[in-house]
Amino acid sequence: MLTKNIKYPYVKFIFDVVGILASIGILLIFIFNSYASFGSDSSSLFGINVTGSSMILLYSLIFIVVVCAIVSFVLKLIKKENKF
Protein backbone atom coordinates (compact mmCIF):
# COMPACT_ATOMS: atom_id res chain seq x y z
CA MET A 1 0.00 0.00 0.00
CA LEU A 2 1.47 3.34 -1.03
CA THR A 3 -0.14 5.32 1.79
CA LYS A 4 1.28 3.11 4.53
CA ASN A 5 3.21 5.78 6.46
CA ILE A 6 0.99 8.77 5.64
CA LYS A 7 -0.86 10.36 8.53
CA TYR A 8 -4.05 11.22 6.58
CA PRO A 9 -4.35 8.61 3.82
CA TYR A 10 -8.07 9.06 3.15
CA VAL A 11 -7.82 12.84 2.82
CA LYS A 12 -4.92 12.43 0.39
CA PHE A 13 -6.91 9.84 -1.54
CA ILE A 14 -9.87 12.23 -1.86
CA PHE A 15 -7.63 15.03 -3.17
CA ASP A 16 -6.00 12.60 -5.61
CA VAL A 17 -9.38 11.46 -6.96
CA VAL A 18 -10.64 15.04 -7.32
CA GLY A 19 -7.44 15.99 -9.15
CA ILE A 20 -7.76 13.05 -11.52
CA LEU A 21 -11.41 13.85 -12.26
CA ALA A 22 -10.52 17.49 -12.94
CA SER A 23 -7.75 16.34 -15.31
CA ILE A 24 -10.23 14.17 -17.17
CA GLY A 25 -12.53 17.20 -17.39
CA ILE A 26 -9.74 19.26 -18.94
CA LEU A 27 -9.11 16.56 -21.55
CA LEU A 28 -12.83 16.40 -22.35
CA ILE A 29 -12.98 20.17 -22.83
CA PHE A 30 -10.07 19.95 -25.26
CA ILE A 31 -11.70 17.06 -27.13
CA PHE A 32 -15.15 18.66 -27.42
CA ASN A 33 -13.77 22.06 -28.46
CA SER A 34 -11.34 20.84 -31.10
CA TYR A 35 -11.97 21.35 -34.79
CA ALA A 36 -10.63 20.32 -38.16
CA SER A 37 -11.27 22.22 -41.38
CA PHE A 38 -10.25 20.93 -44.78
CA GLY A 39 -10.25 23.37 -47.70
CA SER A 40 -10.65 22.65 -51.36
CA ASP A 41 -7.22 24.14 -52.14
CA SER A 42 -5.40 21.39 -50.16
CA SER A 43 -5.24 23.46 -46.98
CA SER A 44 -6.26 22.17 -43.60
CA LEU A 45 -6.71 23.70 -40.18
CA PHE A 46 -6.63 21.93 -36.84
CA GLY A 47 -7.10 23.56 -33.49
CA ILE A 48 -8.90 24.04 -30.22
CA ASN A 49 -11.38 26.87 -29.77
CA VAL A 50 -12.32 27.42 -26.13
CA THR A 51 -14.44 30.51 -25.45
CA GLY A 52 -17.09 31.74 -23.08
CA SER A 53 -18.27 29.50 -20.27
CA SER A 54 -15.97 26.69 -21.46
CA MET A 55 -12.98 28.96 -20.81
CA ILE A 56 -14.18 29.71 -17.29
CA LEU A 57 -14.70 26.00 -16.66
CA LEU A 58 -11.25 25.23 -18.07
CA TYR A 59 -9.58 27.81 -15.79
CA SER A 60 -11.49 26.44 -12.80
CA LEU A 61 -10.45 22.87 -13.56
CA ILE A 62 -6.80 23.90 -14.00
CA PHE A 63 -6.95 25.68 -10.63
CA ILE A 64 -8.47 22.60 -8.99
CA VAL A 65 -5.75 20.35 -10.45
CA VAL A 66 -2.98 22.65 -9.18
CA VAL A 67 -4.50 22.93 -5.69
CA CYS A 68 -5.07 19.17 -5.45
CA ALA A 69 -1.50 18.47 -6.56
CA ILE A 70 -0.06 20.84 -3.95
CA VAL A 71 -2.28 19.52 -1.13
CA SER A 72 -1.54 15.92 -2.09
CA PHE A 73 2.20 16.62 -2.07
CA VAL A 74 2.02 18.30 1.35
CA LEU A 75 -0.08 15.46 2.79
CA LYS A 76 2.44 12.98 1.41
CA LEU A 77 5.20 14.72 3.39
CA ILE A 78 3.30 14.44 6.69
CA LYS A 79 4.42 11.10 8.06
CA LYS A 80 2.80 8.99 10.75
CA GLU A 81 4.67 8.55 14.01
CA ASN A 82 6.07 5.08 14.51
CA LYS A 83 5.09 3.67 17.90
CA PHE A 84 7.04 0.60 18.88
N, C-alpha and C positions, 0 to 999 in steps of 0.2 A: 504494500500500500504506500503510495507516494506521500500521503499526508500523515505519516506515522508520528513524527516528532513535532507537528504543528499544533499550536495551542488552540486555535479556532478552526478546525478543519471544515466544519459545515458552513461557516460564514465564507471561507475562501472558496468552497465549492459553489456556493450561490453566486458569488461575484464572477467566478469562471464561467458558469453557465450563462449568466446575463451578458457577459462579454462575447461569448461565442454566438449567442442569438443576435446580438447587435451586429456582429461581423457578417453573419448570414444576411441580415437585413440590408447592409451596405452592398453586398454582392447582388442581391435581388434588385436594388435600385439601379445599379449599373446595367444589369441585364435588361430590365424593362424600359430603360431610357436610352438604349443604344439604337443606332440606326445605320442602315446601309443604303446608299443611293448609287445606282448604276446608270450612267448616261449613254446616249446613243453614239457619242463620239469617243468611245473606249475610255471614258473617265469614270472613276468610281470614288465615292466618299464613304468613309466609315467614321463613326464617332459616337460620343455620348452627349446627350443634351438634357441637362438637369436644370430645371427652372421652377420657380414658384414654390409651392408647398413641398415638392420633392426635395428642393435644395435645403429647406429648413429641416426636414426629416433627416436628410443626409448629414447635415452639421450636427444634429442632435445625436445621431447614432455614432458618429465619430467621437464626439465628446464622451458618450457612455463607454465606448471601447477604451479610450485613454484612461478614464477614471477607474474602470474595472481592472485594467492592467496594473495601474499604480497601486491600488488597494490590494490586489492579489499578491503583488510583489512584496509589499510591506507585511502582509499577513504571513507570507512564507518565511520572512525573516524572524518572526516572533516564534521562538522555540518553547516547547513544553519543558518544565523542570523535571529532571530525572530524580525520582525518589527511590532509593535502594534500601 
